[in-house]
Amino acid sequence: MKKICFVILLMFVLVACSTNQQEEVHYIAKSENWKAVYHSNTDDGLRIFYLGDEQELGDLQITIEGSKELNAFNDVRVNTDKQFVLKKKESAKIFKKDATPNIRIQWQSHNETLEVRSG
């Protein structure tokens, strides 16, 4: 009986050690008018905040470029909280551990690139 309990306990330990838990990934980027935050442990994924004073931004062109992936979003707008949210499913491919993505935002006659840093 002791041997069976030991084998069952050992199996639990092995299963617990072998679960594929991904390490959390956090990125922060900021420019003069924009801030971007990515957390792998939220459903939102990437959130881009407008920090400027303009009330009506119009359509945005956002390009997010990773080492192997490129996502371009044309004619998107910020919500009433002045933020654009890219769901985790769409942003997780680019914001991997040790990645160095670039975020470029164009609106009206402005163009800014956000410096992305691991946070």
Long-range contacts (C-beta under 8 A, 24 or more apart in sequence): 23-97, 25-95, 25-96, 25-97, 25-118, 26-118, 26-119, 27-95, 27-99, 27-101, 27-116, 27-117, 27-118, 27-119, 28-116, 28-117, 28-119, 29-103, 29-114, 29-115, 29-116, 29-117, 30-114, 30-115, 31-105, 31-112, 31-113, 31-114, 31-115, 32-112, 33-110, 33-112, 34-103, 34-105, 34-112, 34-114, 35-114, 36-103, 36-114, 36-116, 38-91, 38-95, 40-88, 40-92, 40-95, 42-88, 43-87, 43-88, 44-85, 44-86, 44-87, 44-88, 45-85, 45-86, 45-87, 45-88, 45-89, 45-90, 45-91, 45-92, 45-95, 46-85, 46-86, 46-91, 46-95, 47-83, 47-84, 47-85, 47-86, 48-78, 48-83, 48-84, 48-85, 48-86, 48-103, 48-105, 49-82, 49-83, 50-78, 50-82, 50-83, 54-108, 57-107, 57-108, 58-107, 58-108, 59-107, 60-84, 60-105, 60-106, 60-107, 61-105, 61-106, 61-107, 62-103, 62-104, 62-105, 62-106, 63-102, 63-103, 63-104, 64-91, 64-94, 64-101, 64-102, 64-103, 65-94, 65-101, 65-102, 65-103, 65-104, 66-93, 66-94, 66-95, 66-96, 66-99, 66-101, 67-99, 67-100, 67-101, 69-93, 69-94
